[in-house]
């Protein structure tokens, strides 16, 4: 099992500190750095900077929100970073959620899976070097009844794999059918079939194997003999995901916890959060809703959790450190790299 890190996101971050951490991770032999995109930094700019400052680490956009840009522009951006990084770029795509798509990008959140499918098809057609011609429900290229004409974009110099960040069962099945990799969320190795069952079904329907899809999943991590503070920090983050990362009607993170057997608890957390009772929401996140979806504890406990992730079939573990201190993150990263080398 390989190790990755993530930078960026929706919370206020010191991006330059995270960039320096990513540079250290490159020197330490980390497999991938994923750059998040919420309502802070975009997913692309930091990776372009890192392309010039790193040598080996893969650079993953995790994710480029499909509603925030045209699919052909996504393809051209991916082509540019791939060429600049000498083939180290991984293109992560996702539909985000209605609050961000409609509230920030001024795009209706309708038929998200259809929109994702059309993006993947257009992007791959663009990568092929053929003239882009496409007729879908959301995209028509060239535009009908217009002065536009089909245009060819030069092929990338290197192959660009597409990773899909999906959570709902139908989207997970689609991932299994077409994606090169999966970017997980709300994942627990103890309940891996809440996600893997659907990816596997999609892969088999397309004549593929589950092993054809590279599995990247997030893992919040803290290595400390006294990990109470880390549990509490993660408890607050889980409450935010279940209550705020989506609407009352559409919250994929909440649904994923429900499929893992935490439906009643997740529903209570969401209800409290939506009504503005954030402290009550946090208090309703049980210890199991934290510890079953992370690796928090002393060295022995964390190594046991890492073994669980590997046994579940995870290819790359994307670490999310429960500290903002770079020195502490580097120390923990060194420990995790040693632990993963010893996994059986």
NORCOR-V357027 format. One record per pair of residues at least 24 apart in sequence whose ideal C-beta (glycine too) atoms are under 6 Angstrom apart, sorted by the first residue. I is the first residue (numbers start at 0). J is the second residue. D is the distance in whole Angstrom. If there is no record, write none. Layout:
BEGIN
i=(I I)
j=(J J)
d=(D D)
END
This chain:
BEGIN
i=(0 0 0 0 1 1 2 2 2 3 3 3 3 4 4 4 5 5 5 5 6 7 7 7 8 8 9 9 9 14 16 20 20 21 22 23 25 25 25 29 30 31 31 32 33 33 33 34 35 36 38 43 46 47 50 50 57 57 58 58 58 59 59 60 60 61 61 62 62 62 62 64 65 65 66 66 66 67 70 70 70 71 73 74 74 77 78 81 81 81 82 86 89 89 90 90 91 91 91 92 93 96 97 97 98 112 112 125 126 128 166 166 167 168 171 171 172 172 172 174 175 175 176 176 178 180 180 181 181 182 183 185 185 185 186 187 187 187 188 188 188 189 190 191 193 193 213 214 214 215 215 216 217 217 218 218 218 219 219 219 220 220 221 221 222 222 222 224 226 226 229 229 230 232 233 233 234 234 234 235 237 237 238 238 238 238 241 241 241 242 242 242 242 243 247 261 302 305 306 309)
j=(309 313 316 339 30 315 29 316 339 30 31 315 317 29 32 318 33 35 317 319 34 34 35 40 35 37 37 38 39 40 325 325 328 49 52 329 53 55 56 56 315 57 59 56 59 61 317 60 61 64 103 76 80 80 83 84 87 89 84 87 88 89 91 90 91 91 182 91 92 93 164 95 92 118 100 104 106 104 118 121 122 125 122 122 125 159 155 155 157 159 156 157 160 162 159 161 162 164 182 163 164 245 246 249 246 169 170 152 155 154 251 255 251 197 197 198 197 200 201 198 201 202 201 205 212 212 213 212 214 215 216 252 255 256 216 259 291 292 307 308 311 291 259 311 258 259 314 313 314 315 317 313 317 319 294 316 318 293 319 321 294 318 295 321 301 331 334 297 295 296 295 321 289 321 289 293 281 284 289 281 284 288 268 280 281 284 265 268 269 268 269 272 280 272 273 288 338 338 342 342)
d=(4 6 6 6 4 5 5 6 6 5 4 5 4 6 5 5 5 6 5 6 6 5 4 5 4 5 3 5 6 6 6 5 6 6 5 6 4 6 4 6 6 4 5 6 4 3 6 6 6 6 6 6 6 6 5 4 5 6 5 5 5 4 6 6 5 4 6 4 6 4 5 5 6 5 5 5 4 5 4 4 5 6 6 4 4 5 4 5 5 5 5 3 6 6 5 5 4 6 5 6 4 5 5 5 6 6 5 5 6 4 4 5 6 5 4 5 5 6 3 6 3 4 4 4 6 6 4 5 5 5 4 5 4 6 4 6 5 5 4 5 4 5 4 4 4 5 5 5 5 4 5 5 5 6 5 5 6 4 5 6 5 5 5 4 5 5 6 5 5 6 5 5 6 5 5 6 6 5 5 5 5 6 5 4 4 5 5 4 5 6 5 2 5 6 6 6 5 5 5 5)
END
